[in-house]
Amino acid sequence: MPNATLDFPINLDASTREFPPFSLTRLLGTVFTPTQDCRVCILIDLENPAEEMTDFGFLRNPQYSIQRHAHDVFYQGLLNGGMEELGLTGGEIFAYKMTYGSNLDLDDEAWTPSGAQISLAQDVYPEYDLILCISTYSATAPLTALAKKFLFRGATMHGMNPVILRTGLAVDYNEVSRDAEKLRLAMTRADEIDIDFELEGGEILTAKLLLDGQEAQKSHGLCQGREPDIANLPAGEVYFVPTGAEGFFPMKYADGTLGKLTVTGGRIIMSELLEGDPATIADHNQRLADDPMTGVLGELGFGTQVLPVSAADIQDEKVLGTCHLATGRDDHLGGHITPDLFKHHRNATHDDILFAPHKTPNFNLKEVRMKRGDQQEILIENFRPSRYLLTALTR
């Protein structure tokens, strides 16, 4: 099928896009307006925070590159003029124990650089207006719930790396928000979205996501005003909480194994081996049988930005022309899947499944179609946004 976007006057080549130099004060000042008189702190995760946080010991361990960015760019940036420029107070940094799972609830214990143990529920959540969580594993879901309880604002920035710092966190989030809203309006109140995946050899797998005319939501990076909220950065996404799902889709596992997933009643019920390690498929099927909630599809998302690949899904899922599904908890997105519904606490994660050329080169996102009443539109063709979406961006 010819690509309908090739002659459209929007540059989709992120390699030629110019990004402004990263500015901590511009980022925080835009995302969190107003900042005056707000008390701010930083949270990081460590494997053994009681020891590794003391005297910033983690800085001597090269595995903690994300946490080093939190220290060097955010912590030092706030102390060396950032807080004064933004009218902030505080500036402390604390470490909690790694959850080892995406969006699992955090332990309450945390540690200071002096080695003192504190309670997040007593000493952090009620005492700070802005909480910046820069971590290995996403904490968006638990912090979203905690923000509503303790009335703070914040941002989660897991997986931070140099590419994200100079691109996804350097953009103007007012512009990101405007573009996300344009695409949200183009997709909102959809009844159904169908996704065709083309495997090597030509086989087509189709997944049908039922949306029942719901209002689309956006992750747009702005957490302004005084209402409790959490921004997940980098932002730039339109998303839905599916009300049901049927069909099939491919999944590339962490070890490179490729599986064919069967979806019925809104959840994955089994995986079949397409290529790779049969043990990986067997392990997934065992988890689906033992704790069926792990297979529930809790999100369908679409990227809205022109960004370079960062090798971290938190940015790469925000790229225009990609889409992703997610399994597990979705309470932070307005869904009903909460941690208490899982058989095992360790399974109460929110795990994104990203479909992007660099991530899944062994199959093609051939076509994504939206049905909204009598209206039918193509949204994505061959990992590129359709003319319909590009036209929406120019309005």
Residue, then its C-alpha position, 0 to 999 in steps of 0.5 A: m500500500p502506498n504511504a499516504t504521508l510521503d508528500f505531506p509537509i510535516n517533517l517526521d525525521a527526528s534526526t533533522r529536528e533541532f532541540p534547544p539545550f536542556s534547561l532544568t528551570r525551563l522544564l520545571g517552570t513550564v511543567f509545574t507553573p506556579t512554582q513560587d513557594c513550593r517545596v521540592c524533593i527528589l526520589i531515586d531507587l537503589e537496590n540497597p538504599a540503606e548503604e548505597m545512599t549514605d554519603f552518595g555511595f551510589l555515585r561510585n557504582p556505574q550501574y546507577s547511571i539513571q540515579r547519577h543523572a538525578h544527582d548531577v542534573f536535578y539535585q545539583g541543578l536545584l541547589n546551584g541556582g535552580m531553586e532560587e530562580l524558580g522560587l522553590t525551597g527544599g531540594e532534598i534527595f531521598a532513596y527508596k528500595m527498588t521495586y523490580g517491577s513497573n509501577l509496583d507500590l513503593d515501600d515506605e522506608a527511605w534513606t537520606p544521604s546522611g544514612a538516616q532512615i525516614s518514612l515516605a508517608q510521614d516525612v515526604y509525601p505530606e511535606y513536599d509540594l513537588i516530588l520528582c521521581i527519577s528511577t529505574y522502574s516506573a513509579t507513575a501509578p503508585l505516585t498518582a494515587l499517593a498524590k491524590k491522598f497527600l495533595f502533592r504534584g510531581a513528575t516521574m522520569h524513569g529510565m532517564n538517559p542522555v538522549i532523553l535529557r537532550t531531546g524529550l526533556a528539552v522540548d517546550y511542553n506547552e507545544v507538546s500539550r497543544d499537539a497532544e490535544k489536537l490528536r486527542l480530539a482526532m481520536t476521542r470517543a472512538d468506538e473501536i480501534d483495530i490493529d493489523f500486524e504483518l509478520e515476516g512471511g505475510e501473515i496478518l494478526t489483528a487485534k480489536l480494541l473496544l473503547d465504547g465511545q470513551e473520551a480519549q486522555k492525554s499525557h501531555g507533560l503539564c502539571q500546572g495549578r495547585e491540583p494534585d497530579i503526576a506528570n510522566l516525562p517525557a510526555g506526548e501521548v493519547y491513550f484509552v483504557p480499553t473496555g474489551a479486546e479480541g484477536f491476536f497480536p505479536m509480542k517480542y519478549a526481553d530475550g528476543t523471543l517472539g510470541k503470538l498472543t491470543v486475546t479474548g474478553g479483554r485479556i491475554i489468555m495464551s502465548e504461542l511460540l513464533e520464534g525463539d526460546p520455548a521456555t520464555i513462552a511457557d513461563h508467560n503461559q504459567r503466569l497467565a494461568d496462575d494470575p489471570m489479571t496479569g493478562v488484562l489489557g489496561e491501556l492503548g496508547f499512541g505517540t504524539q511527538v517527533l523524537p529520536v529513539s532513546a532505547a528507553d520505552i518511556q520516550d520511544e512510546k511517545v514517538l508519532g507513528t508508534c502505538h503501545l498496549a499495556t497489561g496490568r494495573d490501570d487505576h492511574l489512567g482512570g481504570h478499575i484494575t487495582p493492585d488488590l485484584f492480583k493474586h500476587h503483589r509482585n504481579a500488580t505491575h503496569d507493563d507497556i508493550l511497544f510497537a516501534p520499528h527499532k523495537t519490533p523489526n521482525f513485524n510491521l505495524k501495517e495499519v491501525r484503523m479507528k471506528r467512531g460512529d459512521q466515521q472510519e479513519i486510518l491512523i497509522e500505516n507502516f509505522r507512520p502517521s496517516r494523513y488524517l492525523l497529520t492534518a489534525l496536527t496542522r489545525 
